[in-house]
Amino acid sequence: MNIPEIFGSMVFNDKAMKKYLSPDIYAALKRTVSDGKRLDIHLANDIAKGMKDWAVSLGATHYSHWFQPMTGITAEKHDSFISPDGSDGVIMEFSGKELVKGESDASSFPTGGLRATFEARGYTAWDPTSYAFVKEDVLYIPTAFCSYGGHSLDQKTPLLRSMECLNKQAVRILKLFGQDYTTIKPTVGAEQEYFLIDKNLYNKRKDLIYTGRTLFGARAPKGQEMDDHYFGTIKPRVAQFMREVDEELWKLGVLVKTEHNEVAPSQHELAPIFSTTNIACDHNQLIMEVMQKIAGKHGLVCLLHEKPFESVNGSGKHNNWSISTPDGRNLLEPGETPYQNAQFLLFLCAVIKAVDEYQDLLRISVASAGNDHRLGANEAPPAIISMFLGDEISGILDAIENDSDYEGIEKEQMKVGVHVLPKFPKDTTDRNRTSPFAFTGNKFEFRMPGSSSSIARANTVINTAVAQSLKSYADRLENAENFEDALHKLIKKTIKDHKRIVFNGNGYDDEWIAQAEKRGLLNLRTTPECLPYLLKEKNIELFESNKVFTREELEARYEVYLDNYVKTLNIEALTMVNTVSKDILPAISEFTSHLCKNFSQQLNLMPDLVGSYEKTTAQKLSDISETVWSLGTEIKAAMVELRTLETNYKKAMMFVDKIIPAMNSLREQVDNAEVLTAREYWPLPTYGEILYSV
């Protein structure tokens, strides 16, 4: 396989554009993208023809406006290139109008009340900042999605808006430092965690099929306690899957680079090289889609749920975020002497201020029913937002706040006691896996997003919040009489006002929860607890003033997120009671009957038989059956009551307060029964079978 030759071969990138577009058209398109101006229809027609000719040369017969509605996954509709030629034949055509605008039903996707069923018209609009690509004989055109009234109904539009406002404010700041840029872009590298399990076992678990996670399952005799799976030898079946995923993604221009076994058995990770945030989000959607498709070809299923298995790690999506100039300079690079790097310190402080002031929005950006199971345990960060800066950066900020000299941390050479091994400089700070928002050298790693979610939500919040910080800085510094003096005071004030958000310790420690409360930090443990903060006036003002969301769009998203939470848990609850009544209870009853029958037969032959195992186990299972039946009945009754509640918020809180505790109790009882029941009677594949089948 010639990787440089196949990389991007299915992408209408610069190389393809130069071949299929005239030099004038190519230059005009690049100017349109760089300047952010509207696309002229005549230019669009020429681009559409070149794009179609390129796609057809690769076997494409259809095109699709590829968009990202608020379902969390992508959407597509395929139209063929054919048009009648007037002589009972067809020609392959594609117009500029078809390229730049499409139409889709805007009422059948989540809208949060923005569109009623009879208000169906919605539009898709080409995003020329993200390359089109060919996949399975279809030309995919990345697009935004909006309603007939112009409201954003997707993930891409607000992300692009947030990138524009961040660019505007970052350019203002850099001009104050004598640097004349017109374009500053946030960049992201999103690490994707996932599980691979055998498809035959998956098909025997209704909970996995319907919900993406196991609602029942006693822990296996061996989990992740031996730490032998992390970075361990990749098994042949998984390695073949990874190789094919790499090849497919490289063809689509996705810069996937790192892959390895994760901590939990059957868990793995794939990580790409940094890209511009908009493209990184598109690529992450492709990564998830391609992994699930390729898994099926290998008799596997790729699980992207945040917590598919209890007692082992869940899966996240670590969002590594930074800001870069067009010539590749990272604005979060401290340099050799970060204490003297005022520009770096100002951008660093802008992020600190943003995270502290909008910690509620960051929590909302990762909120989902699935992620609620994951946060706070097994190397996932807690629900409390805090920042890890490390010893060196924290020391610098302390020195600035106290107007004291910073002595610096001398870089040590790592010595491992073997002369033949090379020496290398030791990093000046450690890494903190329990921190939700950690500075890791020249970027921030936001560890809270769940493995199934779109990273667009989190990055829209980060971009907008940081842009707001930079705006307040630029407003103050542009009018300063003495720039250096004002800059020092501004950095010092930011540190003093927002240092509460900085925490370099153990995020799992119970003492941190109490300390965070004293600091005034929010601890929003569940999705229904955090979602109302989306409509706080300060948050509406943030998004409206930066033209990222309107009030109506935020109100719609509040309803969409609540609706998704309620529907997700509704499916889980119904699946639980269905599985219990049709599979679990009959299995327990059958095995209990078997025990009693065996004991009775043996007793006839051996009147003095004690039968401790049979009698004790049968009694325990009988007691469990009663409890399971009672809990199942309780959940059913609660689900009937749920339908009478007026709002999704009330329904969500009923899940939190009443139904989820009952579901957890039901699971505990069923898992206890699994341990007691003979394998041949248990109706579900066990954790041991699932996690060690691949």
Residue, then its C-alpha position, 0 to 999 in steps of 0.5 A: m500500500n502506497i500511503p502517500e499515493i492513496f491519501g486524500s485520493m477520494v477528496f476534492n482537495d487542492k490537488a484535485m481542484k487544480k486538475y479539474l478547475s481552471p487556474d482562475i476558478y481555483a484562485a477565485l474559490k480559494r479567495t472566497v474561502s479565505d475571505g469568507k465572502r458569498l459564492d457567485i453563482h457563475l463561479a459555483n457552476d464552474i466549480a460544480k462541473g469540475m467537482k462532478d467530473w472528478a467524482v464521476s472519474l472515481g465511479a460516483t453516480h450520485y451526490s449528497h448534501w452531507f449534514q449534521p442535524m441535532t441527532g448527533i449523527t450525520a444525515e444524507k439524501h442521494d440524488s443522481f447526476i443523470s438528466p434527460d438528454g432529449s433523445d431518450g438518453v441521459i447525460m451527467e449534470f451537476s449545477g452550481k445551484e445544486l452544489v450550493k443549496g439543497e432542500s431537506d425536511a426540517s420538521s422530521f429532525p430534532t428542532g426543539g419546537l422551531r418547526a412543526t410537522f406542517e412546516a417542513r421546508g429546510y435548506t442545506a448550504w455548501d460549506p466550502t471550507s470543508y472538502a467534498f469527498v467520494k464514498e461508496d460511489v456518492l459525492y458527499i458535499p459537507t453542508a450546513f442545515c437551517s430552517y425555512g426561517g434561517h434558524s440553525l438546526d445542525q451542529k456545523t453552523p454554530l461551530l462555523r459562527s464560533m470560529e468566526c467570532l474567535n478569529k475576529q477577536a484573536v486578530r485584534i489581540l495579535k495586532l496589539f503585539g504588532q502582528d498583522y494576521t487576517t485569519i486565526k483558526p482554532t485547531v483540534g485533535a480528537e482522540q476516539e475511544y471505542f469497544l470492539i465485540d463479537k457480532n454474534l454475541y452482540n446479536k444475543r443482547k437486546d440491551l446492546i441492540y436497542t441502547g448501545r450498552t449492557l443494562f445487565g451483567a455481573r462483572a467478569p472474574k477478570g476486568q482491567e485490574m491487571d493493567d495488561h490490556y492498555f498498550g498491550t499486543i493488538k490481536p490479529r482480528v483487531a489489527q486487521f480491522m484497524r488496518e482497513v479503517d486506516e486505509e479507508l480514512w486515509k483515502l478520505g483525507v483523515l489524518v489518523k495516526t495513533e491506535h492502541n489498546e485502551v485500559a478496559p478489555s476489548q477497548h481501543e483508541l484511534a487518534p488523528i493529527f490536529s486539523t482546523t476545528n471544522i474539518a476535525c469535527d467532520h473527520n470525527q463523524l467520518i471516523m465513527e461511521v467508518m469504524q462501525k462499517i468496517a467492524g461489520k466486515h470483520g464480524l465485529v460491532c464497534l460500540l461508541h456508547e460512553k459506558p457499555f459495560e459496568s465495572v470497567n472504563g467507559s469511552g470518551k473523546h478527548n478534545n485537544w484544542s489550540i489556536s493557530t496562525p496561517d503560518g502554523r504558529n501555535l498561540l498556546e506554545p509557551g516557548e523556552t521562557p513562558y514567564q517572559n512570553a506576554q502574548f502566550l500568557l494573555f491567551l492562556c489567561a483568556v482560556i482560564k477566564a473563559v472556563d471559569e465564567y462559562q463552566d456551566l456551558l462546558r458541562i452542558s456541551v458534554a451532557s447526555a444520558g450516556n455520559d452521565h454514566r461515565l463521568g467521575a470514575n475509571e479515568a473519566p473526569p468528574a462533573i465538576i469543571s476545573m483546570f490543570l495547569g501543572d507546576e510550571i505554569s501555576g508557579i508563573l501565575d502565582a509569581i505574577e499575582n504576587d508581583s514576585d520573582y519567578e525562579g523557574i523550573e530547571k529542566e532535568q535530564m531523565k536518567v533511568g540507570v542504564h548507560v546505553l539508554p538515551k537521556f532526554p529532557k524531563d517535562t516540567t509538569d506531569r499529566n492529570r487524567t482526572s482533570p476535565f480541562a488540562f493544559t498539556g504543554n501547548k494545548f488544552e485537553f478537554r477530557m469530558p466529551g463522550s465517545s458517541s457525541s459530536i465534538a462540535r458542541a464542545n468546540t462551539v462553547i470553547n471558541t465562543a467563551v475564549a472569543q468573549s475573553l479576548k474581546s474584553y481584553a482587546d477593548r481594554l488594551e486598545n484604549a490603554e495609554n501604556f500598553e505594557d502596564a495595562l497588559h500586566k495589570l490585566i493578566k494579574k487581575t485575570i489570575k486573581d479573579h479566576k484562580r478558583i478554577v485551577f486545580n492540580g490535584n486528584g479530581y476523584d478525591d472526596e475532599w475536592i468535592a467539598q473544596a470545589e463547593k467552597r470555591g463556588l464551582l458547580n457540581l452538575r452531576t446529571t444532564p437535567e441538572c445542568l441543562p437549565y443553565l443553558l438559558k441563563e441570561k449571561n449565557i444567552e447574552l454570550f451567544e447572541s452578542n457573538k452571533v453564534f446562537t439566537r435566543e430561539e436557537l438556544e431555547a430549541r436546543y434546550e428542548v432537543y437535549l432534554d427530549n433526547y435524554v428522556k427518550t434515551l432513558n425511556i428506551e432503556a427502561l422499556t428494554m429492562v422490563n422487557t428483558v426481565s419479563k421475557d428472559i431473566l425471570p423465566a430463566i431464574s424460574e427454570f433453574t430454581s425448578h431444576l434445583c428443587k427437582n434435583f433435590s427432591q429426586q436425590l432426597n428420595l434416594m438419600p433421606d439424610l441428604v442435607g442439600s445445602y447448595e440446592k436449598t440455599t441457592a433455590q431460596k436465594l433465587s426465589d427471593i431475588s425473583e420476588t424483588v425483580w418482579s416487584l422492581g419491574t412492576e414499579i418501573k412499569a408503573a412509573m413509566v405510565e405515570l411519566r406519560t402524564l407529566e407535562t414537560n420534558y424537564k419534569k420527565a427528566m427529573m422523574f428519571v433522575d429521582k425515581i426511575i433510574p434508582a429503581m433501574n439500578s436496583l433492578r440491575e443489582q438484583v439481576d446481576n446477583a441472580e446471574v452469579l447464582t444461575a448455571r450458565e446453561y440456563w442464563p439467557l444472555p452472553t456474560y461479560g466474560e464472554i463478551l469482553y474476551s471474545v475478540 
